[in-house]
Amino acid sequence: MQANIRRPLGHLLRHEWLAPALACRAAVAWSGCGSAASRRVAAGLLAFGAGYLAFGCLNPLALERYFVVLSPLLLCAFLLDAFALVEGLPL
């Protein structure tokens, strides 16, 4: 599984929204911005994506095309956390 996870994880970092989603998630967790419901939904989306990635990497032939479906999920988590950060900025 370790060899299988490198390729899809690298693809998600390079071509999808994984890096911005994780950066916004870390900033929201550190600052506590946004409502509890939006933080819970964004965390649930990322947890589901991590589970899907781990389950998909059990396949001996883990191709990137199997993980393209995570792009909208990562985008939603990124947008939830980004809007929470924007709302939490002092004016």
Summary of the structure (lengths in Angstrom):
residues: 91
radius of gyration: 14.2
end to end distance: 47.0
largest distance: 51.3
contacts: 261
relative contact order: 0.23
helix: 79%
strand: 0%
